[in-house]
């Protein structure tokens, strides 16, 4: 029995999200089906991030256990021939059997992409949120800067969240402009439900003048969801990568991995 | 009566090309339908470039004549509400009634995009040609350099071409690498049938070692299509822009515009 980790990219447009739901197209469902077909085992992957309907990923992470004799690093090639064209496994490798993608400490990077022009661009219409109001990048950057550090992000999570602890650390929050494309890039040690999309919705309002950069801090300090902006549409959000910085089990054990 | 010029972007994936064909989805057909619906006139656009099935455009150009009282620069906004989401008009403006998008001298820029990695990237799978062999960019650049200038491009056009004169001038031919994305960018005063796709197919063979950079020159000098590489797939090709450098009718008249 070996444990294999996959790095999975997907265009989330056609899916009801990562998490398996009977009768719905999901990333997890497609991976389970392709892996079970390939290995002739009953495989259920465990994912790092249960992305929402319509959200994309450059590199979500999941694991599964198998008796298969396919070499771990060849799994991605074999698997991609069994997957639909909008899901592509970018890497596969063996990991220790204590490794768990959600219980092990990690750093996640998300990008929220905005196409800020007079007209939609057909090529990224499914991967960007189209905003035609002029956005002030300097103000968006000033607003984003208030989010960096350890904060209670109650003001920036869905009221439907079920997690009790809302304290998270954002390590970096950048606003990058390349031509008409604006990318909000956020890196942190964990994100609450809808957190990046609410950050994006708030920074768009800062950019178009509806809010001031200081309003970003006000919603944060007040822990008041109603002071932040709307939840920006899912199509603009991409989970870019997940890094597991600890190098061995002893380091992870400090984080109390539950096996 | 006024003449309006449109700059049209489209994802060509779902279309049988620019040119109207009864019973087939075409860019020209969709534009005629949307414009006729909007103006209540029977509009037939005249396009600058009849792109092939599956080829994309950032900025193809077309004109039409109308009695409509919609201001020329507002046409794009009105029109985009009538068009499918994979065709977006980026600009509309009035042009003199002698202006003709094919008969007036122009400079066209095409990009052929290659995703050169171990695995497909879901987000650009429809806009790039996936090549997993390592491509040598320096060799591709050396090969591309032979194409610049005025040449008889018989070796680089489809044997099905119907145009008698195969002399064209390529003003620039660059090979740009950004991460795993390789872009062949070609600018010229005119292109023969399949010319950019044959250039791309040849440069890919130079990149993977099947051909040498000097083989690019050999196919050119010999005017022999069989010495060039295969026609690369349509999905990688985008017509980026068309520029009309002359500023007035007198300048165009030198080019013998036929009205």
Interface residues (C-beta under 8 A of the other chain):
Chain A: X9 X10 X11 X56 X58 X76 X80 X85 X86 X87 X88 X89 X90 X118 X119 X120 X121 X122 X123 X125 X127
Chain B: X9 X10 X11 X56 X58 X76 X80 X85 X86 X87 X88 X89 X90 X118 X119 X120 X121 X122 X123 X125 X127
